[in-house]
Amino acid sequence: MSDVYLIEVEGRSVGLVARDRDARGYRFHAALPEFYTIDSQLFRTPDEARLAARKIAEGRHGSVRKAA
């Protein structure tokens, strides 16, 4: 399994996740300001990070409300 994954949403690279061995998960590193809300957040899998980023992108378009 890889240690770093690029996270793409709607055809844009929005950040990456890198394995955090101490925390036993993947830490998100935002590449765009609208994704700073999840910057440094720990996810169990890269797919969980991708889902969180997708929710942010969908909220930006008004199609899905962001969870509180």
PQR file of N, CA, C, O and H, with PARSE charges and radii, in Angstrom:
ATOM      1  N   MET A   1       0.840  -1.177   0.000 -0.4000 1.5000
ATOM      2  CA  MET A   1       0.000   0.000   0.000 -0.0000 2.0000
ATOM      3  C   MET A   1       0.887   1.242   0.000  0.5500 1.7000
ATOM      4  O   MET A   1       1.905   1.295   0.689 -0.5500 1.4000
ATOM      5  N   SER A   2       0.486   2.225  -0.774 -0.4000 1.5000
ATOM      6  CA  SER A   2       1.270   3.452  -0.905 -0.0000 2.0000
ATOM      7  C   SER A   2       1.189   4.311   0.351  0.5500 1.7000
ATOM      8  O   SER A   2       0.274   4.157   1.159 -0.5500 1.4000
ATOM      9  H   SER A   2      -0.341   2.182  -1.333  0.4000 1.0000
ATOM     10  N   ASP A   3       2.150   5.212   0.507 -0.4000 1.5000
ATOM     11  CA  ASP A   3       2.168   6.110   1.654 -0.0000 2.0000
ATOM     12  C   ASP A   3       1.588   7.477   1.344  0.5500 1.7000
ATOM     13  O   ASP A   3       1.287   8.235   2.266 -0.5500 1.4000
ATOM     14  H   ASP A   3       2.893   5.337  -0.150  0.4000 1.0000
ATOM     15  N   VAL A   4       1.420   7.818   0.059 -0.4000 1.5000
ATOM     16  CA  VAL A   4       0.903   9.127  -0.342 -0.0000 2.0000
ATOM     17  C   VAL A   4      -0.095   8.950  -1.484  0.5500 1.7000
ATOM     18  O   VAL A   4       0.156   8.211  -2.436 -0.5500 1.4000
ATOM     19  H   VAL A   4       1.664   7.202  -0.691  0.4000 1.0000
ATOM     20  N   TYR A   5      -1.241   9.646  -1.372 -0.4000 1.5000
ATOM     21  CA  TYR A   5      -2.258   9.607  -2.419 -0.0000 2.0000
ATOM     22  C   TYR A   5      -2.696  11.023  -2.750  0.5500 1.7000
ATOM     23  O   TYR A   5      -2.889  11.847  -1.856 -0.5500 1.4000
ATOM     24  H   TYR A   5      -1.445  10.247  -0.599  0.4000 1.0000
ATOM     25  N   LEU A   6      -2.850  11.302  -4.031 -0.4000 1.5000
ATOM     26  CA  LEU A   6      -3.396  12.558  -4.497 -0.0000 2.0000
ATOM     27  C   LEU A   6      -4.914  12.483  -4.354  0.5500 1.7000
ATOM     28  O   LEU A   6      -5.527  11.473  -4.699 -0.5500 1.4000
ATOM     29  H   LEU A   6      -2.692  10.633  -4.757  0.4000 1.0000
ATOM     30  N   ILE A   7      -5.510  13.547  -3.848 -0.4000 1.5000
ATOM     31  CA  ILE A   7      -6.961  13.600  -3.708 -0.0000 2.0000
ATOM     32  C   ILE A   7      -7.496  14.550  -4.771  0.5500 1.7000
ATOM     33  O   ILE A   7      -7.139  15.727  -4.817 -0.5500 1.4000
ATOM     34  H   ILE A   7      -5.012  14.368  -3.568  0.4000 1.0000
ATOM     35  N   GLU A   8      -8.360  14.011  -5.621 -0.4000 1.5000
ATOM     36  CA  GLU A   8      -8.960  14.802  -6.691 -0.0000 2.0000
ATOM     37  C   GLU A   8     -10.470  14.830  -6.518  0.5500 1.7000
ATOM     38  O   GLU A   8     -11.091  13.831  -6.153 -0.5500 1.4000
ATOM     39  H   GLU A   8      -8.651  13.055  -5.584  0.4000 1.0000
ATOM     40  N   VAL A   9     -11.048  16.001  -6.789 -0.4000 1.5000
ATOM     41  CA  VAL A   9     -12.491  16.179  -6.739 -0.0000 2.0000
ATOM     42  C   VAL A   9     -12.879  17.000  -7.959  0.5500 1.7000
ATOM     43  O   VAL A   9     -12.282  18.041  -8.234 -0.5500 1.4000
ATOM     44  H   VAL A   9     -10.543  16.812  -7.086  0.4000 1.0000
ATOM     45  N   GLU A  10     -13.865  16.533  -8.674 -0.4000 1.5000
ATOM     46  CA  GLU A  10     -14.349  17.250  -9.856 -0.0000 2.0000
ATOM     47  C   GLU A  10     -13.214  17.571 -10.827  0.5500 1.7000
ATOM     48  O   GLU A  10     -13.201  18.640 -11.439 -0.5500 1.4000
ATOM     49  H   GLU A  10     -14.349  15.687  -8.450  0.4000 1.0000
ATOM     50  N   GLY A  11     -12.273  16.656 -10.967 -0.4000 1.5000
ATOM     51  CA  GLY A  11     -11.166  16.833 -11.899 -0.0000 2.0000
ATOM     52  C   GLY A  11     -10.070  17.777 -11.438  0.5500 1.7000
ATOM     53  O   GLY A  11      -9.165  18.103 -12.207 -0.5500 1.4000
ATOM     54  H   GLY A  11     -12.283  15.788 -10.470  0.4000 1.0000
ATOM     55  N   ARG A  12     -10.144  18.223 -10.179 -0.4000 1.5000
ATOM     56  CA  ARG A  12      -9.120  19.130  -9.646 -0.0000 2.0000
ATOM     57  C   ARG A  12      -8.346  18.430  -8.533  0.5500 1.7000
ATOM     58  O   ARG A  12      -8.925  17.687  -7.741 -0.5500 1.4000
ATOM     59  H   ARG A  12     -10.879  17.959  -9.555  0.4000 1.0000
ATOM     60  N   SER A  13      -7.061  18.663  -8.476 -0.4000 1.5000
ATOM     61  CA  SER A  13      -6.247  18.164  -7.369 -0.0000 2.0000
ATOM     62  C   SER A  13      -6.464  19.116  -6.195  0.5500 1.7000
ATOM     63  O   SER A  13      -6.095  20.288  -6.263 -0.5500 1.4000
ATOM     64  H   SER A  13      -6.590  19.266  -9.119  0.4000 1.0000
ATOM     65  N   VAL A  14      -7.061  18.612  -5.126 -0.4000 1.5000
ATOM     66  CA  VAL A  14      -7.414  19.469  -3.991 -0.0000 2.0000
ATOM     67  C   VAL A  14      -6.479  19.282  -2.802  0.5500 1.7000
ATOM     68  O   VAL A  14      -6.484  20.086  -1.870 -0.5500 1.4000
ATOM     69  H   VAL A  14      -7.361  17.659  -5.070  0.4000 1.0000
ATOM     70  N   GLY A  15      -5.683  18.226  -2.836 -0.4000 1.5000
ATOM     71  CA  GLY A  15      -4.754  17.964  -1.749 -0.0000 2.0000
ATOM     72  C   GLY A  15      -4.188  16.569  -1.870  0.5500 1.7000
ATOM     73  O   GLY A  15      -4.341  15.897  -2.890 -0.5500 1.4000
ATOM     74  H   GLY A  15      -5.679  17.573  -3.593  0.4000 1.0000
ATOM     75  N   LEU A  16      -3.537  16.154  -0.815 -0.4000 1.5000
ATOM     76  CA  LEU A  16      -3.017  14.795  -0.766 -0.0000 2.0000
ATOM     77  C   LEU A  16      -3.110  14.285   0.655  0.5500 1.7000
ATOM     78  O   LEU A  16      -3.228  15.058   1.606 -0.5500 1.4000
ATOM     79  H   LEU A  16      -3.413  16.699   0.014  0.4000 1.0000
ATOM     80  N   VAL A  17      -3.054  12.983   0.782 -0.4000 1.5000
ATOM     81  CA  VAL A  17      -2.978  12.362   2.096 -0.0000 2.0000
ATOM     82  C   VAL A  17      -1.681  11.584   2.168  0.5500 1.7000
ATOM     83  O   VAL A  17      -1.262  10.941   1.205 -0.5500 1.4000
ATOM     84  H   VAL A  17      -2.958  12.356   0.010  0.4000 1.0000
ATOM     85  N   ALA A  18      -1.062  11.655   3.318 -0.4000 1.5000
ATOM     86  CA  ALA A  18       0.182  10.926   3.561 -0.0000 2.0000
ATOM     87  C   ALA A  18      -0.011  10.065   4.801  0.5500 1.7000
ATOM     88  O   ALA A  18      -0.612  10.491   5.787 -0.5500 1.4000
ATOM     89  H   ALA A  18      -1.402  12.177   4.100  0.4000 1.0000
ATOM     90  N   ARG A  19       0.506   8.856   4.731 -0.4000 1.5000
ATOM     91  CA  ARG A  19       0.368   7.950   5.870 -0.0000 2.0000
ATOM     92  C   ARG A  19       1.056   8.542   7.094  0.5500 1.7000
ATOM     93  O   ARG A  19       2.204   8.983   7.040 -0.5500 1.4000
ATOM     94  H   ARG A  19       0.994   8.510   3.930  0.4000 1.0000
ATOM     95  N   ASP A  20       0.325   8.536   8.186 -0.4000 1.5000
ATOM     96  CA  ASP A  20       0.850   8.982   9.478 -0.0000 2.0000
ATOM     97  C   ASP A  20       0.959   7.728  10.341  0.5500 1.7000
ATOM     98  O   ASP A  20      -0.011   7.308  10.972 -0.5500 1.4000
ATOM     99  H   ASP A  20      -0.608   8.177   8.230  0.4000 1.0000
ATOM    100  N   ARG A  21       2.127   7.149  10.357 -0.4000 1.5000
ATOM    101  CA  ARG A  21       2.319   5.858  11.031 -0.0000 2.0000
ATOM    102  C   ARG A  21       2.035   5.933  12.531  0.5500 1.7000
ATOM    103  O   ARG A  21       1.494   4.987  13.102 -0.5500 1.4000
ATOM    104  H   ARG A  21       2.915   7.490   9.844  0.4000 1.0000
ATOM    105  N   ASP A  22       2.391   7.038  13.173 -0.4000 1.5000
ATOM    106  CA  ASP A  22       2.148   7.173  14.611 -0.0000 2.0000
ATOM    107  C   ASP A  22       0.657   7.183  14.928  0.5500 1.7000
ATOM    108  O   ASP A  22       0.219   6.605  15.923 -0.5500 1.4000
ATOM    109  H   ASP A  22       2.831   7.807  12.709  0.4000 1.0000
ATOM    110  N   ALA A  23      -0.115   7.845  14.075 -0.4000 1.5000
ATOM    111  CA  ALA A  23      -1.553   7.958  14.310 -0.0000 2.0000
ATOM    112  C   ALA A  23      -2.336   6.847  13.620  0.5500 1.7000
ATOM    113  O   ALA A  23      -3.545   6.723  13.813 -0.5500 1.4000
ATOM    114  H   ALA A  23       0.240   8.315  13.267  0.4000 1.0000
ATOM    115  N   ARG A  24      -1.656   6.049  12.827 -0.4000 1.5000
ATOM    116  CA  ARG A  24      -2.281   4.924  12.127 -0.0000 2.0000
ATOM    117  C   ARG A  24      -3.424   5.360  11.222  0.5500 1.7000
ATOM    118  O   ARG A  24      -4.541   4.847  11.301 -0.5500 1.4000
ATOM    119  H   ARG A  24      -0.674   6.150  12.670  0.4000 1.0000
ATOM    120  N   GLY A  25      -3.113   6.311  10.371 -0.4000 1.5000
ATOM    121  CA  GLY A  25      -4.096   6.789   9.413 -0.0000 2.0000
ATOM    122  C   GLY A  25      -3.406   7.622   8.358  0.5500 1.7000
ATOM    123  O   GLY A  25      -2.196   7.520   8.158 -0.5500 1.4000
ATOM    124  H   GLY A  25      -2.206   6.727  10.307  0.4000 1.0000
ATOM    125  N   TYR A  26      -4.186   8.448   7.683 -0.4000 1.5000
ATOM    126  CA  TYR A  26      -3.681   9.312   6.618 -0.0000 2.0000
ATOM    127  C   TYR A  26      -4.028  10.760   6.945  0.5500 1.7000
ATOM    128  O   TYR A  26      -5.180  11.077   7.242 -0.5500 1.4000
ATOM    129  H   TYR A  26      -5.170   8.531   7.845  0.4000 1.0000
ATOM    130  N   ARG A  27      -3.048  11.618   6.890 -0.4000 1.5000
ATOM    131  CA  ARG A  27      -3.238  13.037   7.187 -0.0000 2.0000
ATOM    132  C   ARG A  27      -3.413  13.798   5.877  0.5500 1.7000
ATOM    133  O   ARG A  27      -2.628  13.650   4.940 -0.5500 1.4000
ATOM    134  H   ARG A  27      -2.112  11.360   6.648  0.4000 1.0000
ATOM    135  N   PHE A  28      -4.478  14.628   5.835 -0.4000 1.5000
ATOM    136  CA  PHE A  28      -4.804  15.396   4.643 -0.0000 2.0000
ATOM    137  C   PHE A  28      -4.003  16.695   4.626  0.5500 1.7000
ATOM    138  O   PHE A  28      -3.862  17.362   5.650 -0.5500 1.4000
ATOM    139  H   PHE A  28      -5.116  14.748   6.595  0.4000 1.0000
ATOM    140  N   HIS A  29      -3.485  17.042   3.461 -0.4000 1.5000
ATOM    141  CA  HIS A  29      -2.748  18.290   3.243 -0.0000 2.0000
ATOM    142  C   HIS A  29      -3.421  19.012   2.081  0.5500 1.7000
ATOM    143  O   HIS A  29      -3.323  18.577   0.933 -0.5500 1.4000
ATOM    144  H   HIS A  29      -3.600  16.500   2.629  0.4000 1.0000
ATOM    145  N   ALA A  30      -4.103  20.114   2.382 -0.4000 1.5000
ATOM    146  CA  ALA A  30      -4.885  20.844   1.384 -0.0000 2.0000
ATOM    147  C   ALA A  30      -3.994  21.577   0.388  0.5500 1.7000
ATOM    148  O   ALA A  30      -2.946  22.115   0.746 -0.5500 1.4000
ATOM    149  H   ALA A  30      -4.182  20.467   3.314  0.4000 1.0000
ATOM    150  N   ALA A  31      -4.428  21.588  -0.857 -0.4000 1.5000
ATOM    151  CA  ALA A  31      -3.727  22.315  -1.911 -0.0000 2.0000
ATOM    152  C   ALA A  31      -4.488  23.574  -2.313  0.5500 1.7000
ATOM    153  O   ALA A  31      -3.933  24.452  -2.972 -0.5500 1.4000
ATOM    154  H   ALA A  31      -5.279  21.151  -1.148  0.4000 1.0000
ATOM    155  N   LEU A  32      -5.754  23.665  -1.920 -0.4000 1.5000
ATOM    156  CA  LEU A  32      -6.595  24.811  -2.272 -0.0000 2.0000
ATOM    157  C   LEU A  32      -7.259  25.374  -1.015  0.5500 1.7000
ATOM    158  O   LEU A  32      -7.616  24.616  -0.113 -0.5500 1.4000
ATOM    159  H   LEU A  32      -6.206  22.951  -1.384  0.4000 1.0000
ATOM    160  N   PRO A  33      -7.425  26.676  -0.950 -0.5600 1.5000
ATOM    161  CA  PRO A  33      -7.973  27.309   0.261  0.2800 2.0000
ATOM    162  C   PRO A  33      -9.318  26.760   0.721  0.5500 1.7000
ATOM    163  O   PRO A  33      -9.546  26.653   1.926 -0.5500 1.4000
ATOM    164  N   GLU A  34     -10.212  26.410  -0.193 -0.4000 1.5000
ATOM    165  CA  GLU A  34     -11.529  25.937   0.253 -0.0000 2.0000
ATOM    166  C   GLU A  34     -11.466  24.595   0.981  0.5500 1.7000
ATOM    167  O   GLU A  34     -12.452  24.171   1.584 -0.5500 1.4000
ATOM    168  H   GLU A  34     -10.026  26.496  -1.171  0.4000 1.0000
ATOM    169  N   PHE A  35     -10.328  23.933   0.928 -0.4000 1.5000
ATOM    170  CA  PHE A  35     -10.172  22.648   1.613 -0.0000 2.0000
ATOM    171  C   PHE A  35      -9.334  22.769   2.892  0.5500 1.7000
ATOM    172  O   PHE A  35      -9.003  21.764   3.521 -0.5500 1.4000
ATOM    173  H   PHE A  35      -9.527  24.277   0.439  0.4000 1.0000
ATOM    174  N   TYR A  36      -9.000  23.989   3.266 -0.4000 1.5000
ATOM    175  CA  TYR A  36      -8.228  24.213   4.499 -0.0000 2.0000
ATOM    176  C   TYR A  36      -8.985  23.740   5.740  0.5500 1.7000
ATOM    177  O   TYR A  36      -8.368  23.465   6.768 -0.5500 1.4000
ATOM    178  H   TYR A  36      -9.269  24.806   2.755  0.4000 1.0000
ATOM    179  N   THR A  37     -10.295  23.644   5.657 -0.4000 1.5000
ATOM    180  CA  THR A  37     -11.071  23.203   6.817 -0.0000 2.0000
ATOM    181  C   THR A  37     -10.733  21.770   7.236  0.5500 1.7000
ATOM    182  O   THR A  37     -10.932  21.395   8.392 -0.5500 1.4000
ATOM    183  H   THR A  37     -10.797  23.867   4.821  0.4000 1.0000
ATOM    184  N   ILE A  38     -10.225  20.977   6.301 -0.4000 1.5000
ATOM    185  CA  ILE A  38      -9.837  19.606   6.669 -0.0000 2.0000
ATOM    186  C   ILE A  38      -8.316  19.413   6.609  0.5500 1.7000
ATOM    187  O   ILE A  38      -7.823  18.292   6.734 -0.5500 1.4000
ATOM    188  H   ILE A  38     -10.063  21.281   5.362  0.4000 1.0000
ATOM    189  N   ASP A  39      -7.581  20.507   6.418 -0.4000 1.5000
ATOM    190  CA  ASP A  39      -6.119  20.427   6.388 -0.0000 2.0000
ATOM    191  C   ASP A  39      -5.607  19.865   7.707  0.5500 1.7000
ATOM    192  O   ASP A  39      -6.047  20.291   8.776 -0.5500 1.4000
ATOM    193  H   ASP A  39      -7.981  21.418   6.317  0.4000 1.0000
ATOM    194  N   SER A  40      -4.703  18.933   7.643 -0.4000 1.5000
ATOM    195  CA  SER A  40      -4.084  18.255   8.796 -0.0000 2.0000
ATOM    196  C   SER A  40      -5.013  17.279   9.503  0.5500 1.7000
ATOM    197  O   SER A  40      -4.616  16.670  10.496 -0.5500 1.4000
ATOM    198  H   SER A  40      -4.346  18.587   6.775  0.4000 1.0000
ATOM    199  N   GLN A  41      -6.230  17.117   9.023 -0.4000 1.5000
ATOM    200  CA  GLN A  41      -7.144  16.166   9.643 -0.0000 2.0000
ATOM    201  C   GLN A  41      -6.702  14.744   9.328  0.5500 1.7000
ATOM    202  O   GLN A  41      -6.192  14.472   8.241 -0.5500 1.4000
ATOM    203  H   GLN A  41      -6.553  17.612   8.216  0.4000 1.0000
ATOM    204  N   LEU A  42      -6.898  13.842  10.276 -0.4000 1.5000
ATOM    205  CA  LEU A  42      -6.514  12.449  10.128 -0.0000 2.0000
ATOM    206  C   LEU A  42      -7.713  11.628   9.661  0.5500 1.7000
ATOM    207  O   LEU A  42      -8.812  11.765  10.196 -0.5500 1.4000
ATOM    208  H   LEU A  42      -7.313  14.063  11.159  0.4000 1.0000
ATOM    209  N   PHE A  43      -7.497  10.778   8.664 -0.4000 1.5000
ATOM    210  CA  PHE A  43      -8.532   9.889   8.136 -0.0000 2.0000
ATOM    211  C   PHE A  43      -8.017   8.461   8.196  0.5500 1.7000
ATOM    212  O   PHE A  43      -6.814   8.222   8.087 -0.5500 1.4000
ATOM    213  H   PHE A  43      -6.604  10.667   8.229  0.4000 1.0000
ATOM    214  N   ARG A  44      -8.924   7.517   8.369 -0.4000 1.5000
ATOM    215  CA  ARG A  44      -8.516   6.109   8.414 -0.0000 2.0000
ATOM    216  C   ARG A  44      -8.008   5.625   7.075  0.5500 1.7000
ATOM    217  O   ARG A  44      -7.072   4.828   7.013 -0.5500 1.4000
ATOM    218  H   ARG A  44      -9.901   7.711   8.457  0.4000 1.0000
ATOM    219  N   THR A  45      -8.629   6.106   5.983 -0.4000 1.5000
ATOM    220  CA  THR A  45      -8.247   5.672   4.642 -0.0000 2.0000
ATOM    221  C   THR A  45      -8.216   6.874   3.692  0.5500 1.7000
ATOM    222  O   THR A  45      -8.828   7.903   3.978 -0.5500 1.4000
ATOM    223  H   THR A  45      -9.390   6.753   6.033  0.4000 1.0000
ATOM    224  N   PRO A  46      -7.515   6.750   2.579 -0.5600 1.5000
ATOM    225  CA  PRO A  46      -7.554   7.814   1.576  0.2800 2.0000
ATOM    226  C   PRO A  46      -8.974   8.061   1.044  0.5500 1.7000
ATOM    227  O   PRO A  46      -9.328   9.198   0.731 -0.5500 1.4000
ATOM    228  N   ASP A  47      -9.774   7.014   0.944 -0.4000 1.5000
ATOM    229  CA  ASP A  47     -11.147   7.181   0.462 -0.0000 2.0000
ATOM    230  C   ASP A  47     -11.984   8.032   1.407  0.5500 1.7000
ATOM    231  O   ASP A  47     -12.837   8.794   0.951 -0.5500 1.4000
ATOM    232  H   ASP A  47      -9.487   6.091   1.198  0.4000 1.0000
ATOM    233  N   GLU A  48     -11.760   7.921   2.714 -0.4000 1.5000
ATOM    234  CA  GLU A  48     -12.471   8.764   3.665 -0.0000 2.0000
ATOM    235  C   GLU A  48     -12.100  10.231   3.456  0.5500 1.7000
ATOM    236  O   GLU A  48     -12.961  11.107   3.545 -0.5500 1.4000
ATOM    237  H   GLU A  48     -11.067   7.302   3.084  0.4000 1.0000
ATOM    238  N   ALA A  49     -10.844  10.500   3.183 -0.4000 1.5000
ATOM    239  CA  ALA A  49     -10.406  11.869   2.918 -0.0000 2.0000
ATOM    240  C   ALA A  49     -11.034  12.384   1.625  0.5500 1.7000
ATOM    241  O   ALA A  49     -11.465  13.535   1.561 -0.5500 1.4000
ATOM    242  H   ALA A  49     -10.144   9.789   3.111  0.4000 1.0000
ATOM    243  N   ARG A  50     -11.086  11.551   0.612 -0.4000 1.5000
ATOM    244  CA  ARG A  50     -11.691  11.931  -0.673 -0.0000 2.0000
ATOM    245  C   ARG A  50     -13.167  12.256  -0.483  0.5500 1.7000
ATOM    246  O   ARG A  50     -13.667  13.212  -1.075 -0.5500 1.4000
ATOM    247  H   ARG A  50     -10.735  10.616   0.665  0.4000 1.0000
ATOM    248  N   LEU A  51     -13.864  11.485   0.324 -0.4000 1.5000
ATOM    249  CA  LEU A  51     -15.281  11.730   0.584 -0.0000 2.0000
ATOM    250  C   LEU A  51     -15.471  13.066   1.310  0.5500 1.7000
ATOM    251  O   LEU A  51     -16.377  13.827   0.971 -0.5500 1.4000
ATOM    252  H   LEU A  51     -13.458  10.708   0.805  0.4000 1.0000
ATOM    253  N   ALA A  52     -14.636  13.352   2.290 -0.4000 1.5000
ATOM    254  CA  ALA A  52     -14.727  14.619   3.010 -0.0000 2.0000
ATOM    255  C   ALA A  52     -14.483  15.791   2.068  0.5500 1.7000
ATOM    256  O   ALA A  52     -15.182  16.801   2.141 -0.5500 1.4000
ATOM    257  H   ALA A  52     -13.900  12.733   2.565  0.4000 1.0000
ATOM    258  N   ALA A  53     -13.512  15.664   1.196 -0.4000 1.5000
ATOM    259  CA  ALA A  53     -13.221  16.725   0.227 -0.0000 2.0000
ATOM    260  C   ALA A  53     -14.377  16.891  -0.754  0.5500 1.7000
ATOM    261  O   ALA A  53     -14.722  18.013  -1.124 -0.5500 1.4000
ATOM    262  H   ALA A  53     -12.944  14.843   1.137  0.4000 1.0000
ATOM    263  N   ARG A  54     -14.965  15.797  -1.170 -0.4000 1.5000
ATOM    264  CA  ARG A  54     -16.092  15.872  -2.095 -0.0000 2.0000
ATOM    265  C   ARG A  54     -17.282  16.583  -1.447  0.5500 1.7000
ATOM    266  O   ARG A  54     -17.977  17.360  -2.102 -0.5500 1.4000
ATOM    267  H   ARG A  54     -14.685  14.885  -0.869  0.4000 1.0000
ATOM    268  N   LYS A  55     -17.513  16.317  -0.162 -0.4000 1.5000
ATOM    269  CA  LYS A  55     -18.609  16.996   0.548 -0.0000 2.0000
ATOM    270  C   LYS A  55     -18.372  18.500   0.599  0.5500 1.7000
ATOM    271  O   LYS A  55     -19.309  19.285   0.452 -0.5500 1.4000
ATOM    272  H   LYS A  55     -16.948  15.686   0.370  0.4000 1.0000
ATOM    273  N   ILE A  56     -17.132  18.899   0.806 -0.4000 1.5000
ATOM    274  CA  ILE A  56     -16.812  20.332   0.802 -0.0000 2.0000
ATOM    275  C   ILE A  56     -17.106  20.922  -0.571  0.5500 1.7000
ATOM    276  O   ILE A  56     -17.720  21.983  -0.672 -0.5500 1.4000
ATOM    277  H   ILE A  56     -16.371  18.261   0.926  0.4000 1.0000
ATOM    278  N   ALA A  57     -16.675  20.249  -1.617 -0.4000 1.5000
ATOM    279  CA  ALA A  57     -16.900  20.739  -2.987 -0.0000 2.0000
ATOM    280  C   ALA A  57     -18.386  20.803  -3.310  0.5500 1.7000
ATOM    281  O   ALA A  57     -18.840  21.764  -3.931 -0.5500 1.4000
ATOM    282  H   ALA A  57     -16.176  19.386  -1.535  0.4000 1.0000
ATOM    283  N   GLU A  58     -19.139  19.811  -2.905 -0.4000 1.5000
ATOM    284  CA  GLU A  58     -20.579  19.814  -3.167 -0.0000 2.0000
ATOM    285  C   GLU A  58     -21.265  20.925  -2.397  0.5500 1.7000
ATOM    286  O   GLU A  58     -22.195  21.550  -2.908 -0.5500 1.4000
ATOM    287  H   GLU A  58     -18.771  19.030  -2.401  0.4000 1.0000
ATOM    288  N   GLY A  59     -20.821  21.179  -1.176 -0.4000 1.5000
ATOM    289  CA  GLY A  59     -21.381  22.266  -0.374 -0.0000 2.0000
ATOM    290  C   GLY A  59     -21.127  23.614  -1.004  0.5500 1.7000
ATOM    291  O   GLY A  59     -21.959  24.516  -0.913 -0.5500 1.4000
ATOM    292  H   GLY A  59     -20.066  20.672  -0.761  0.4000 1.0000
ATOM    293  N   ARG A  60     -19.983  23.754  -1.640 -0.4000 1.5000
ATOM    294  CA  ARG A  60     -19.629  24.996  -2.319 -0.0000 2.0000
ATOM    295  C   ARG A  60     -20.603  25.271  -3.457  0.5500 1.7000
ATOM    296  O   ARG A  60     -20.885  26.427  -3.771 -0.5500 1.4000
ATOM    297  H   ARG A  60     -19.307  23.021  -1.713  0.4000 1.0000
ATOM    298  N   HIS A  61     -21.117  24.209  -4.075 -0.4000 1.5000
ATOM    299  CA  HIS A  61     -22.054  24.362  -5.174 -0.0000 2.0000
ATOM    300  C   HIS A  61     -23.500  24.414  -4.689  0.5500 1.7000
ATOM    301  O   HIS A  61     -24.420  24.623  -5.480 -0.5500 1.4000
ATOM    302  H   HIS A  61     -20.888  23.269  -3.819  0.4000 1.0000
ATOM    303  N   GLY A  62     -23.696  24.223  -3.383 -0.4000 1.5000
ATOM    304  CA  GLY A  62     -25.039  24.300  -2.821 -0.0000 2.0000
ATOM    305  C   GLY A  62     -25.860  23.043  -2.983  0.5500 1.7000
ATOM    306  O   GLY A  62     -27.046  23.056  -2.652 -0.5500 1.4000
ATOM    307  H   GLY A  62     -22.949  24.053  -2.741  0.4000 1.0000
ATOM    308  N   SER A  63     -25.287  21.946  -3.481 -0.4000 1.5000
ATOM    309  CA  SER A  63     -26.066  20.738  -3.684 -0.0000 2.0000
ATOM    310  C   SER A  63     -26.143  19.876  -2.435  0.5500 1.7000
ATOM    311  O   SER A  63     -27.064  19.072  -2.297 -0.5500 1.4000
ATOM    312  H   SER A  63     -24.324  21.935  -3.750  0.4000 1.0000
ATOM    313  N   VAL A  64     -25.200  20.029  -1.534 -0.4000 1.5000
ATOM    314  CA  VAL A  64     -25.185  19.264  -0.280 -0.0000 2.0000
ATOM    315  C   VAL A  64     -24.756  20.200   0.824  0.5500 1.7000
ATOM    316  O   VAL A  64     -23.773  20.926   0.678 -0.5500 1.4000
ATOM    317  H   VAL A  64     -24.452  20.683  -1.646  0.4000 1.0000
ATOM    318  N   ARG A  65     -25.479  20.193   1.927 -0.4000 1.5000
ATOM    319  CA  ARG A  65     -25.110  21.037   3.057 -0.0000 2.0000
ATOM    320  C   ARG A  65     -23.995  20.367   3.838  0.5500 1.7000
ATOM    321  O   ARG A  65     -24.045  19.159   4.072 -0.5500 1.4000
ATOM    322  H   ARG A  65     -26.278  19.603   2.046  0.4000 1.0000
ATOM    323  N   LYS A  66     -22.982  21.135   4.248 -0.4000 1.5000
ATOM    324  CA  LYS A  66     -21.857  20.616   5.029 -0.0000 2.0000
ATOM    325  C   LYS A  66     -22.346  20.166   6.401  0.5500 1.7000
ATOM    326  O   LYS A  66     -23.162  20.842   7.028 -0.5500 1.4000
ATOM    327  H   LYS A  66     -22.942  22.116   4.058  0.4000 1.0000
ATOM    328  N   ALA A  67     -21.846  19.030   6.860 -0.4000 1.5000
ATOM    329  CA  ALA A  67     -22.187  18.540   8.195 -0.0000 2.0000
ATOM    330  C   ALA A  67     -21.531  19.439   9.242  0.5500 1.7000
ATOM    331  O   ALA A  67     -20.412  19.919   9.062 -0.5500 1.4000
ATOM    332  H   ALA A  67     -21.183  18.481   6.351  0.4000 1.0000
ATOM    333  N   ALA A  68     -22.245  19.650  10.322 -0.4000 1.5000
ATOM    334  CA  ALA A  68     -21.714  20.508  11.404 -0.0000 2.0000
ATOM    335  C   ALA A  68     -20.761  19.753  12.282  0.5500 1.7000
ATOM    336  O   ALA A  68     -20.222  20.314  13.236 -0.5500 1.4000
ATOM    337  H   ALA A  68     -23.154  19.260  10.469  0.4000 1.0000
TER
END
